[in-house]
Amino acid sequence: MSDGNICTIEEQALSNSSNGTSIVCLTRGDTIGLTLVAESGFISLVAVLGVFLLIFVSKAEPMQFSRLIMLLVNSAMLSEIES
């Protein structure tokens, strides 16, 4: 942890001996950067799925969509009754 890495002494020794192929010790900045990249990727995934959902809903006929919703509600109610 002396050079900013978030690793124990044993983990640092393993990282140094394996040239980073077995374990990688990240600095605090690397950890924050990786977190931000993962979070932005998740937000992008949610946005893309939302667009696909909006396209699906706009293309489906209103009667078919309401029938699908009723089937989902009925199946949820039946599963609640059974359990």
C-alpha positions as CSV (number, residue, x, y, z in Angstrom):
1,M,0.0,0.0,0.0
2,S,3.0,2.3,0.1
3,D,2.8,3.3,-3.6
4,G,-1.0,3.9,-3.6
5,N,-2.0,0.4,-4.4
6,I,-5.0,-1.1,-2.6
7,C,-3.4,-4.5,-1.9
8,T,-2.0,-6.4,1.0
9,I,1.7,-7.1,1.1
10,E,1.1,-10.7,0.1
11,E,-1.1,-9.6,-2.9
12,Q,1.6,-7.1,-3.9
13,A,4.2,-9.8,-3.8
14,L,2.1,-12.1,-5.9
15,S,1.4,-9.3,-8.4
16,N,5.1,-8.6,-8.7
17,S,6.2,-12.2,-9.1
18,S,3.6,-13.1,-11.8
19,N,4.0,-9.8,-13.8
20,G,0.4,-9.0,-13.2
21,T,-1.0,-12.1,-14.9
22,S,-2.5,-13.7,-11.8
23,I,-3.5,-10.6,-9.8
24,V,-3.5,-6.9,-10.5
25,C,-3.2,-4.3,-7.8
26,L,-5.1,-1.2,-8.7
27,T,-4.4,2.3,-7.4
28,R,-7.1,4.4,-5.9
29,G,-7.5,6.3,-9.2
30,D,-7.6,3.1,-11.2
31,T,-10.4,1.8,-9.0
32,I,-12.4,5.0,-9.3
33,G,-11.9,5.1,-13.1
34,L,-13.0,1.5,-13.4
35,T,-16.1,2.2,-11.3
36,L,-17.1,5.2,-13.5
37,V,-16.6,3.2,-16.7
38,A,-18.8,0.3,-15.4
39,E,-21.5,2.7,-14.2
40,S,-21.6,4.5,-17.5
41,G,-21.9,1.2,-19.4
42,F,-24.8,0.1,-17.2
43,I,-26.6,3.5,-17.8
44,S,-26.1,3.0,-21.5
45,L,-27.5,-0.5,-21.4
46,V,-30.6,0.7,-19.5
47,A,-31.0,3.6,-22.1
48,V,-30.8,1.2,-25.1
49,L,-33.2,-1.3,-23.5
50,G,-35.6,1.6,-22.8
51,V,-35.5,2.7,-26.5
52,F,-36.2,-0.9,-27.6
53,L,-39.1,-1.0,-25.2
54,L,-40.5,2.3,-26.5
55,I,-40.2,1.0,-30.1
56,F,-41.9,-2.3,-29.2
57,V,-44.8,-0.5,-27.4
58,S,-45.3,2.0,-30.2
59,K,-45.4,-0.8,-32.9
60,A,-47.7,-3.1,-31.0
61,E,-51.3,-2.6,-31.5
62,P,-53.0,-1.2,-28.4
63,M,-55.3,-4.2,-28.1
64,Q,-52.4,-6.7,-28.3
65,F,-50.3,-4.7,-25.8
66,S,-53.2,-4.5,-23.2
67,R,-53.8,-8.2,-23.7
68,L,-50.1,-8.9,-23.0
69,I,-50.3,-6.7,-19.8
70,M,-53.4,-8.6,-18.6
71,L,-51.7,-11.9,-19.2
72,L,-48.7,-10.8,-17.2
73,V,-50.9,-9.5,-14.3
74,N,-53.0,-12.7,-14.3
75,S,-49.9,-14.9,-14.2
76,A,-48.4,-12.9,-11.4
77,M,-51.6,-13.1,-9.4
78,L,-51.8,-16.9,-10.0
79,S,-48.2,-17.3,-8.8
80,E,-49.1,-15.3,-5.6
81,I,-52.1,-17.5,-4.9
82,E,-50.1,-20.7,-5.4
83,S,-47.4,-19.7,-3.0
